[in-house]
């Protein structure tokens, strides 16, 4: 019965061969009893079709929800190394220089999912200690909190690194005291020569008391930007030059959106992150394989303080064909340049944009989790996300007509009448349109026709084109008759229409049926076009393109 119901949900009427195929695929041991199984399938189909609409709806809800839960359960992440239930602590640590994108969502969802798996603690930490190059956007802090909650990944703790700068200062002083860090006055190019040659710079062996004096002057703003930095002592002979005596603190005279001009000495991401991961008790870190150097640099700090480094897993990059390599910085530039209207422009890969388009959070979670956490790079199409979302919205989205680029046609011999059209193929609810002698169809449909062609206006009547120049058709009956499926088109009369524009990835202008206003704010399916979220109405209905 489950496969009868699911087949009916997908195609409108259950097909016994398709149902048999599903059953045999799941239980191949029944192949030897195919004839007996077929009889049971026929009985189930007869039983299902004899039910009233309410009973059918109950079965559809029961089995479609079961399948959605089953699909969700099948998306499993691999186990974490040495993870104990109740003791896992993980974090997602963005720089809030823009809202979360699909790439950010991967970090949010996977870290949250692992914490759910192990009954652990998920932390959102804003690594916002770069007030200039990737300057935080004040609104983005709240956007991250909103999007995390929307993605069902509400953090148990939220940390703002920029508000904890004095903590990092204390650990810097300890390292200076241990002479494991030192103030360096070398210019960038000068130090690069020492680094590339693998030799120490002249300031490396500065005594602790002298380092303290210089450090205090840094904090008091007595040096220019770039005049002095604090470096962590590592190994100047390390095979990877990027690990050799890296910068932990630098002077930046720039106002920060959260803390203003309170600080002028800022920790680098590697330093701040290393300290915070220890203080927050992070047990497991998932980061891109391109950030392996960060771990190597940070391990020197952990060694000096005799700390245990979190278990780290590196994953490959995910690229989505349709969005290319669009970074947050690039998006910001193109918004400022006028290419995009804002961070929620429906053409962008931000979570705000997907929310505006009417995507469901569980579709994004399922899509992200299906990518896995392996080290291999993943290249995928956004169509996979569309498929996940379609599974969720197709059973519930109401159907309406949208006639883009409309052409008015005249029908000779037809009587004006009310036309009942299902609001959804699997529900017994209807919407009413007025069938008239003058209606609108899309220019695309009209241009494909030649004189003598027979078409059907969906659920209204059959027509024959008699004069293409004058756009005149001849009424040919109300019953569907011999009209081929591909010749059934949608239509609207003027009295049932409102002006409509579709914005986003696909843009169209035309007319939509007035009935759609009942679904303002919801995702609907414009028949023979696409799913769209009806955003607003002010003399014109604005619909945001969701996906096909």
N, C-alpha and C positions, 0 to 999 in steps of 0.2 A: 504493500500500500504506500510505503514511503516513496518508492520510485515512481509510482503512478502519480502521486500528488506533485512531486518535484517536476516531473515531465509535463504535467498539465500547467504548472506555474510558469514554465519556460516557454511552452509552445501554444498554450490555450486549450489544447485537447490532447489527452494522453495517447501515445502511440505504443502499441503492444510490442513491436519489434525493438524500439528504443529501450523500453522498460526491461525486456528480456536481456538485452545486451548488458545493462547495468547489473542485473542480478547475477548473470553468469560470470561477469568480471569479478564480482565480489565473492561469489561462492562457486568456483569452477567444479566443485564436487557434484553439483546438481546437473551437469551437462548430460549425464546418462539418463536423467529423468526430465528432459526438456519438454516432452509432450505434456506431462503432468503439471509442470511448472507453468506452461503456457495457459492451461485451463484455469489455473488459480489467478494468473495475471488478468485474464479476461473477466473473471468474476469480480476482481478488485476494481477494474475499470468500470464495469457495469454498476457496481455498488457506489463508487465515487460519483459517477454521473447522475445517479438517482437522488443524491443528497441535495438538500436545499442550499442556498448560497451561504447561509450562516454556518452550517455544518462544514461546508467546503472550506470556508475561511478558517475555521478552527483547525482543520487538518493542515491547511497550508501554513498557518502560523506555527503549529507544532513541529512539522518536519523541516520547514525552512530554517527556523531558529536552531533546531538540532544540528543541521548541516553547518550553519555558521559557527556554532560552538565547536563542532568537530574540527573544522578548518583551523580555527584559532588554536586549538589544543595541539594540532599537528606541527605548528610553527614553534619549534623548541630551540633554545640556545644551548650550545655545548656547556658542560659543567665548568665552573671556575676551579682553578687549581687551589687545593688546600683551603677550600671554603667551608666554614662551619655555620650552620643555621643559627641565625640570631646575632652573628658577629661580623657579617659583611658590611663594610662601609665604603661607598663609592661616590664619586662626584662627577658632575659635569661642570666645566669651568670655562665659560665663554668670555670673550672681551665684548662688552655690549656696545659696539660701535654701529649697530644696526639690529633689526629684529631677527629672530631665529629663521633660518632657511631649512630646506629639506636636509641639508648636510648637518645643521645643528640638531635637527630632530633625531637624526641617527644617534648622536651622543646622548641626547635626553632619554630617548626611548630605551635604548639598549642598557644603559646604566640603571635606569629605573626598573626595567624588567628583571635584571639580575638581582636587584635588591628585593623585588617581590618574590623571586624564586627562593631566596635564602632568608626571607623575613628580616632583611637588613635595613640599612639607613641610607637614603638617597639625599645627597647634598647638592644644592645649586650654589656655586661659588663664582662670583664675578671677579675675574682676573683683570681688573681695570686700572692697572698701574702705569699705563702709557698715556699721559695726558696730551700728547701731540700727534705722533705718527698714526696711531689708531685711536684717536680721541673718542671716549665713550659718548654715546648719545643719551641724554637724560631720559627721554621717553622709553628707550630700549630696555631699561631695567624693568619697568612694569610690563612691557611687552613679553619679556622672557617669563615673568611670573604667570601672566595670563595664558600664554601658549603652553607652558608646562602643565598647568591645571587642565586646560582644554584637551591636551594629549593624554590625560589620565596619568600624569607623572608629577604630581604635586610633591615638591621636595619637603623633607622633614626639617631641614634647616637651610637658611639662606645666609651666605657670607659675602660681605663687600670688602674686598682686599684694600681698596683705597681708604677705608675707615680704620684700617689696622696697621697703618704705616709704622707707628711707634714700636709695635711688636717686632717688625723686621729690623728696625734700628738696633734693638737690644741684641738680636742674634748677630748682627754685623759687628757690634762692639765685642762680643764674645770671641768671634773669629779673629778680629784685630788683636785682641789680647793674647790669643793662642798663636798669633803670627801665622795664621792659616789664610789670612786675607791681608791686602796691603793697598795703600793709595798709590795710583800710578799716574804720572804726569806726562807720559808719552802721548804724542799725537797718534791719531788712528793709523796713519801710514807708517810712522816710526815703529809702533808696536807690531804692526804686521810683518815688518822685516825681521824683528826678533823672533816672532812666532814662527814664521816660515823657516828660519834658520835653526829653530829649536834651542835658542839661548835665552837666558834670563835678561829682563830689562833692568836698568840701573836702580829701580826703586823697589825691587822685589824683596830685598832684605831690610826694609825699613823697620826700625824697632817699634815695639808696641806703643811706647809712650809718645813717640813722634807721630805715629799713625793716629792716635787719639786726638792729638792737637789738630792735625789736618782734618780729621773727621768732623770735629766741632766747628771748624771754619767753614766746611762744606755746608753743614746744617744752618749756619748763620748767614749764608749767602755771600761769603767773602771771595768766592771764585766765580769765574765766568763759565758758561756752558762749554763743555769739552776740555776744560783746562785740567781737570783731574777726575778720575773714576776710581771706584773700589773694585779690585780684582780678587777672585778666589784662586789661591795657589792650587795648582793641579800637578801636571807633569809636563814640563816644557819639551820633553822628548816623546810625548805621546804620538802614536802613529797617525792619529787624526788631529790635524792642526786646530780644528774647531773646538777641541776639548782643552787646549792649552790656555791656562790662566784667563778664564773668561770673566766678563764684566758682570758684577753683581749690583752695583749702584752707579747712577749717573745723575748729573745736575740738569734739570729741565725747569726753566722759568716759564711756566704755562699754567693758566687757570684750569682747574679740574671741575667738571659739572657737579660733582657731589661734595667735594671738600674745598673748593675754591683755590686760593693761593696759600693755603696753610703749610704746604710742603714744597721744597724745591729740590730735594734729593729723593729720587724714585728708584725702587728696586726693579731689576729686570724680571721678566716672566719666570725665567729659570730659578731665580733666587726665591721670589715670593711663593711660587708653586711648591718648591721643595720644603719650605718652612710650613706652609699651610697643610700640605699632605700629612706631615708628621703631627701637627697640632690637632688636626681634625680626626686623626686615627684612621686615615684611609688605608684599607686593606688590599684593594685591587684597583689598578688603573688600566683603562683601555685608551690607547692613543694611536695615532697614525704611525705607520712604520717609518715615515719620513721624519719623525721626532725622536728617533732612537738616540740621537746625540744629547737630547735633553736629559735623558736618564743617566747617561755616562757623566755628564757635567754635575748633575745633582748628587750622584753617589759619593762625590768627594766630600760634600757637606755632611752627608749621612755618616760617612766614615769618621770625620773629625768629631762629631757629636756622639758617636757610637750608637746610632739609630739603625733600625732595621727598615730597609727600603720596601715599599709596597710591592706585591706581586704584579708584574706588568704584562699586559697582552697587547701586541701590536696588530692593527688591522690595515688592510689595503684601502686605497681610495675608491670611492664610488663616484662614477661620472654618469650623469643622465644626459643622453644624447641631445634632447631638445633644449637644454639649458646651457650646454657647453661649460666653460670655465668662468662663469659669472660670479665674481667675488663680491663681498659686502661693500668693499671700497669702490669697486666699479659700479655697482648698483647705485650707490650714493652719488657718484659723479653724474650718472645718466639721469637720475631724478633731478639733480640741480640743473642739468642741461636741457631738461624738458622732454626727454625721450619717454620717461615714465611719469605718471601722475602722482605717485607717492609709493610708500613702502608696501601698500596693499594693492598696487596695480595688479589686476588679475593675470597679467602676462609674466609676472615675476615668480621665482621659486621660494618666496617667503611663506611661512606658515600663515601669516596674516592674509596673504593673497589666496591661499588654498581655502581658508575659512570663508573668505568673501565669496569664493566660487561655489561654496556649498559642499565641500568635501567633509566626510565624517572622520572624526579622530581615530576610530577603530580601523578605518581603511588605511590611514597613514601608518598606524602601529603595525598592522599586518604586513604592509609593504616593506617597512623598514626591517622588521624581524626576519622576513623572508630572504633578505640580503646576506644574513649570517655575519660572522665576525672573523672570517678567515684573513690570512695575510695577502691573498691574491687580490689584485685590483678588480673591481666589478664595473662593467659598463652595461647600462640597462636603459630601456626606454620608459618614459613616463606613462606609456600605455599600460604598463603593468600596474601602476597605481590606479589608473582609470578602471581597470578590470576589478580591482579590489573594491573600489568605491561603488561600482555598478552593482556588485552583488548585494550591497546594502540598500542602495536607494531605489533600484529597479522595482522591488516588490511594493514600495510605498509611494513612489512619486506619481502624482496625478498627471493625466495627459491632457494637452490642449493643442489647438492649432495655432501656428505662427506662419503667416504668408509673407515671406521676404521678397523684396522687389516685386510688389504685386501688379498684376495685369487684370483689368476688369473685362469679363466676358459676358456675352448675352446668350441666353438659352431660350430658344423658341419652343413653345408648346408645353412648358412645365407649369405645374400649379404650385403656388406658394404654400408651404407647409412647415410645421415644426419637425425638427429632426432630432431624435434621441441618439446620443453618442456616449459609449461607456467612458466614465471618468478614469477607469483602469481596466485592463483586459480581464483581470481576475476578481473584479468586484461587481456587484449588481447595482451600483450607483451610476446615474446618468447625468449628463449636462445637455442642455437644449440649445440648438442653433436654429435660426430661421432660414429654410431653403427658399431662394427667390430666383427670379428670372435673370437677375444680374448679380454676379458674385465675383470674387477675386481669387485668382490662382497665382502661383509663382511664375515669374518670367521663364525660369529654367524649364518648368513643366510645359509651358505654352510653346516655347521655341522648339521643343523636341517633336511636336506634333505636325502631321501633314493632313491635308484635307481628306476626309473619309475615315480618319482614325477614330476608334471607339475608346472612350475612357469612362471611369466612374468617379464621381465626387463622393468621397468616403461617407457611407451610411445615408446618402441622399438619393442620387439618381445616376443613370447612365446617360452619356452624351456622345454625339457624333459631330466632329468638326466639319462644318459645311463651307465656311468662308473665313480663311485665316486672316486676310487683310482687315476685314471688319470685326474679326474676333466673334463670329457667330457660330453657335452650336445648336444642334437639333436634339430635343428630348428623345431618349430611347428606352424609357421604362425605369421602374424603381427597383426591380429585383436585380441582383448582381449578375445573373445570367452568364454570358460567355466572356465577360471582361476579364482579361488576364490580371494576375496579382500585381504585376509591375505597372499596370495602367490605372491603379487606384490612387488618387491624389487627394490632398487636403484642400480646403477652400474656406472662404468666409464671405458673408454678406456685409454690407456697410454698417447695418444697424447693430451687428454683433461685434463690431471691431473697435479697437483702440490702437492708436499709434504705438509702435514698439521699436526699441533699438536693442540689439545685443552687443555687448562690449566684451573685450578680453582677447583671448587667443584667436577667436573667430568673431568677426564683426559683421553685422547685418542690420538693415533697416527695413521696416515693413509694418504689417498690422498683426495684432494678436487678438484672440477672442476675449471679450470682456469678462467671461467666466473666470479667467485666470487671476483676476484681482482678489478672488477669495483665498488665493494661495500666496499672497504677498509675503515675502520673507522666507518662503520655502523653495526647495528644489522641485521643479516639475520637468516633465519631458514634453518638449515641443515636438509633436509627432513628425517623423521623417526629417528631423533636423538634429536635435541634441538635447541633453539634459542642461537645464539652466536654472540659476537661482534668481527668483524675481526680487530685485533689490528695492525698487522704489517706484512710485507713480506720482507724477506731477504733470498732468496733461499728456505725458508720454510714459509708457511703461519701460523701465530700464531693467534688462535682464542680463545677468553675468553668465557668460558661457562656462559651463562646468566641464563637460567632456562629451564625446559621442555616446 
